[in-house]
C-alpha cells in the first residue's frame, strides 16, 4: 500500500463520516458501487483523477483535499468520534 493510498483511504473515510454518509450513500452520490468505495477506503485500488474528482464533488470538497495529509492526532475514525468532536463530548 503506497503512502498516497493510505492518505486517500483515511481522508475518504474521514470526510464520509464527517458528512454522515454511509458507503452506500457516497456510492450513489459519486456514481460508484459500494464495494468500490470500500476498496478505496481499504487502499485496495488506485483511483483515476476523474474518480477522485467525482468523490470530492459528492463530498463537497476540493479534489486535492483527498490527497492532502491531515493531522492524525485525534483523527476521528467512527461516526461516534465525529459526533464527540463536533459537540465536544467525551
Secondary structure as GFF3:
##gff-version 3
##sequence-region A 1 90
A	DSSP	alpha_helix	3	18	.	.	.	ID=ss1
A	DSSP	alpha_helix	23	30	.	.	.	ID=ss2
A	DSSP	alpha_helix	34	41	.	.	.	ID=ss3
A	DSSP	alpha_helix	49	59	.	.	.	ID=ss4
A	DSSP	three_ten_helix	63	67	.	.	.	ID=ss5
A	DSSP	alpha_helix	79	87	.	.	.	ID=ss6
###
